[in-house]
């Protein structure tokens, strides 16, 4: 289960993870394909994608076809914050593609 802002994602239809830099381009293509098909993707890319040491995946995403509304319980005291996006989906996609371009150029060096 993943919670993002006011959405709860329960059962991923697919989990994507890679441990080797040579897999980066193909997995980015797969992530882009799933996003274009309308799936919700939650995950991360490590900052140092050329370094596969450490055992954690270089890229890890879960794809979901739906979500449930999520409303956190209000505690009696103030603790933490609710994450709310500060940019639009389109701005995120543009930034993601920009980073992807830099990664692809770097890997070809």
Kinemage of the C-alpha trace (Angstrom):
@kinemage 1
@onewidth
@group {chain A} dominant
@subgroup {mainchain}
@vectorlist {calphas} color= white
{ca unk a 1} P 0.000 0.000 0.000
{ca unk a 2} L 1.194 3.498 -0.868
{ca unk a 3} L -0.354 6.770 0.276
{ca unk a 4} L 0.189 9.973 -1.661
{ca unk a 5} L -1.653 13.157 -0.711
{ca unk a 6} L -5.341 12.204 -0.563
{ca unk a 7} L -4.953 8.939 -2.507
{ca unk a 8} L -4.392 5.403 -1.221
{ca unk a 9} L -2.952 2.931 -3.722
{ca unk a 10} L -3.544 -0.621 -2.537
{ca unk a 11} L -2.564 -3.344 -4.999
{ca unk a 12} L 0.050 -2.678 -7.679
{ca unk a 13} L -0.574 -4.288 -11.047
{ca unk a 14} L 3.161 -4.296 -11.656
{ca unk a 15} L 6.384 -3.699 -9.749
{ca unk a 16} L 9.366 -2.380 -11.671
{ca unk a 17} L 12.863 -2.520 -10.222
{ca unk a 18} L 16.349 -2.636 -11.651
{ca unk a 19} L 19.772 -3.095 -10.121
{ca unk a 20} L 22.052 -2.628 -13.143
{ca unk a 21} L 22.755 0.640 -15.001
{ca unk a 22} L 22.470 -1.135 -18.371
{ca unk a 23} L 18.723 -1.599 -17.690
{ca unk a 24} L 17.961 2.104 -17.148
{ca unk a 25} L 16.870 3.051 -20.660
{ca unk a 26} L 14.529 0.085 -21.077
{ca unk a 27} L 12.911 0.599 -17.672
{ca unk a 28} L 12.411 4.326 -18.339
{ca unk a 29} L 10.684 3.378 -21.594
{ca unk a 30} L 8.465 0.942 -19.669
{ca unk a 31} L 7.592 3.568 -17.040
{ca unk a 32} L 6.734 6.061 -19.778
{ca unk a 33} L 4.573 3.476 -21.555
{ca unk a 34} L 2.627 2.681 -18.376
{ca unk a 35} L 2.155 6.385 -17.664
{ca unk a 36} L 0.827 6.986 -21.190
{ca unk a 37} L -1.658 4.138 -20.672
{ca unk a 38} L -3.053 6.025 -17.672
{ca unk a 39} L -1.524 4.044 -14.823
{ca unk a 40} L -0.462 5.755 -11.613
{ca unk a 41} L 3.232 5.268 -10.830
{ca unk a 42} L 4.822 5.691 -7.432
{ca unk a 43} L 8.491 5.099 -6.818
{ca unk a 44} L 11.990 6.490 -6.981
{ca unk a 45} L 15.246 6.712 -8.891
{ca unk a 46} L 18.508 6.790 -6.956
{ca unk a 47} L 20.627 9.887 -7.439
{ca unk a 48} L 23.687 7.895 -8.459
{ca unk a 49} L 22.289 5.650 -11.182
{ca unk a 50} L 25.728 4.476 -12.294
{ca unk a 51} L 26.498 2.972 -8.880
{ca unk a 52} L 24.723 -0.334 -8.297
{ca unk a 53} L 26.499 -0.976 -4.983
{ca unk a 54} L 24.499 -1.060 -1.786
{ca unk a 55} L 21.830 -3.597 -2.655
{ca unk a 56} L 18.945 -1.150 -3.124
{ca unk a 57} L 17.346 -0.899 -6.570
{ca unk a 58} L 18.569 1.894 -8.829
{ca unk a 59} L 14.971 2.457 -9.920
{ca unk a 60} L 11.861 1.176 -8.155
{ca unk a 61} L 8.266 1.930 -9.166
{ca unk a 62} L 4.882 0.394 -8.553
{ca unk a 63} L 2.111 0.822 -11.147
{ca unk a 64} L -1.528 1.074 -10.080
{ca unk a 65} L -4.695 1.185 -12.146
{ca unk a 66} L -6.787 2.879 -9.458
{ca unk a 67} L -6.749 4.442 -6.029
{ca unk a 68} L -9.065 4.925 -3.098
{ca unk a 69} L -9.693 8.280 -1.446
{ca unk a 70} L -7.591 8.720 1.660
{ca unk a 71} L -8.389 10.992 4.541
{ca unk a 72} L -6.004 10.763 7.456
{ca unk a 73} L -7.380 10.687 10.936
{ca unk a 74} L -6.908 13.941 12.777
{ca unk a 75} L -4.817 13.325 15.880
{ca unk a 76} L -5.359 15.153 19.143
{ca unk a 77} L -1.976 16.781 18.605
{ca unk a 78} L -0.089 18.132 15.607
{ca unk a 79} L 2.276 15.631 14.021
{ca unk a 80} L 3.804 15.540 10.540
{ca unk a 81} L 2.262 16.919 7.396
{ca unk a 82} L 0.143 15.705 4.527
{ca unk a 83} L 2.063 15.675 1.254
{ca unk a 84} L 0.343 17.678 -1.461
{ca unk a 85} L 1.776 18.162 -4.943
{ca unk a 86} L 3.147 21.638 -5.639
{ca unk a 87} L 3.348 21.120 -9.377
{ca unk a 88} L 0.906 19.851 -11.959
{ca unk a 89} L 1.067 16.429 -13.570
{ca unk a 90} L 2.214 18.121 -16.787
{ca unk a 91} L 5.039 19.991 -15.003
{ca unk a 92} L 6.142 16.730 -13.386
{ca unk a 93} L 6.159 14.929 -16.748
{ca unk a 94} L 8.213 17.731 -18.309
{ca unk a 95} L 10.751 17.639 -15.463
{ca unk a 96} L 10.888 13.839 -15.543
{ca unk a 97} L 11.607 13.880 -19.281
{ca unk a 98} L 14.319 16.495 -18.768
{ca unk a 99} L 16.022 14.333 -16.129
{ca unk a 100} L 15.611 11.298 -18.355
{ca unk a 101} L 17.423 13.105 -21.173
{ca unk a 102} L 20.335 13.966 -18.889
{ca unk a 103} L 20.532 10.363 -17.677
{ca unk a 104} L 20.538 8.983 -21.219
{ca unk a 105} L 23.270 11.413 -22.313
{ca unk a 106} L 25.341 10.583 -19.221
{ca unk a 107} L 25.037 6.839 -19.776
{ca unk a 108} L 26.217 7.191 -23.371
{ca unk a 109} L 29.462 8.907 -22.327
